[in-house]
Amino acid sequence: MKIKEYVESGVLEAFVLGLTSEAEERELMQLMQQHPELNSALFELEADMERIAQYMAVAPPPDMFARIENSINDLVITPDTEIMRPNEREWQQSKESENKSRYIEVEAESNYMRIHKTWKWVFAAVFILGKIFLACAIYFYLESRQAKQQLQELKTEIKVLKHP
Amino acid sequence: MKQGYKNNDLLMAEKPINLRALYDRYADELLGYILPIVSNRELAEESIVKIFTNISSLKNTLPENAYTNTRNWLMTLANNEVERLVAAKAGCKSVVDDIAYIQSHKYLNQMSDLQRRVFCGVYHHRKTTAVLADELNLPEQQVRLSLKEAFKVIREVKDEN
C-alpha cells in the first residue's frame, strides 16, 4: 500500500481517537519507522484533538477537587468501582493492590496525608487529657502560691513572737 | 503509554499518577465531554468526581497499553461512566441530535451532517468506525473518510481564526 493512500484512508484519525484495532496499530507502528512523516501527521491530528477538546471544555466548580478528595477519603470497596475498570488487566492490578491493603495509598507529591479514622479518638483523648493536666497544673500552682504566702506569714509571726 | 508518537506529559507507566496535575489539565475537558451527553450539570460533575476517585484507586500508574494517550485514556473512563448512566436510564442523549449544542459549536456547525454524525459518534460516544458504519448503513471506508474530512473542517476553522 502506498503511504499516501494509507494516510488518506482515515486510519490516522481513528488511531488518534483510540479506535483502531490492535492489528492496525501494529501496522501503523511499523509504518512509522519506515515513514517518519507519519509522526508529524499524527502530531498535527493530536493538536487538532487538543484544540477541539479545549474548545468544548467546561470549567468545573472551584470546590470540585475537594469533593474528589472527600470521595477518595470515603472510598469503600464496592462493586461500583469495579465497573469502571478500563480493562481486565488494570482491574486485576487494582484488585491485587486492594487485597494487599485496605488503606488508600498516600500520594507522594501531596501536602496532605490520610490516616485511619480510629486516630481521631486518640487525638480527642489526648486533647481532653491535655486540658485536664493544664487545669490541674493551674490549680496546684495557685495552691502552692497560697501555701507559700501562709508560710511566710507564719515565719513573720514566729519572728515577732521570738523578738517582741 | 504504548509505543506512541508523542511522549505523555503527565502519565507514564513508571511514574505515579499525580491526581491533582491530571485534574488541573483534563477536568474541564472531561466535563465538556460528558455534559452534552448527560445534559445535567450535577450528574456530569458527579461523574467527574467518580472518574477521578476511581483513578486514585488504580495502581497509581498509567495503564501500559491499549490507549493512545492520556486524553483517550480519560475519555475511555468517562465513556464507561456515561455507559453506566445510560444503563441506569439517566436521560443520556445523542449529541448530534442536540441542535442547540451543534449550532453553538463552531467546529460541529461547519461539518456536513454525515461528518458530524461520524465525529460525534467517535468522539462523544466512543463508537468504532465499524459500529458507526453498521449504524449508518455505510461502508466502513466511507465512515473513515468522513472522519478524516471532519478533521479537515476542524483545521480549516482553526486556519480561519
Interface residues (C-beta under 8 A of the other chain):
Chain A: E8 S9 G10 V11 E13 A14 F15 V16 L17 G18 L19 E25 M29 M32 L38 N39 L42 F43 E44 L45 E46 D48 M49 E50 R51 I52 A53 Q54 Y55 M56 A57 V58 A59 P60 P61 M64 F65 R67 I68 S71 I72 L75 T81 I83 M84 P86 N87 R89 E90 Q93 S94 E96 S97 E98 I104 E105 E107 A108 E109 S110
Chain B: K2 Q3 Y5 K6 P16 N18 L19 R20 Y23 A27 D28 E29 L31 G32 Y33 L35 P36 E45 I48 V49 K50 I51 F52 T53 N54 S56 S57 L58 K59 N60 P63 N65 A66 Y67 T68 N69 R71 N72 W73 M75 T76 L77 N80 E81 R84 H105 K106 Y107 V122 Y123 R126 K127 T128 T129 Q141 V143 R144 L145 S146 L147 K148 A150 F151 I154 R155 K158
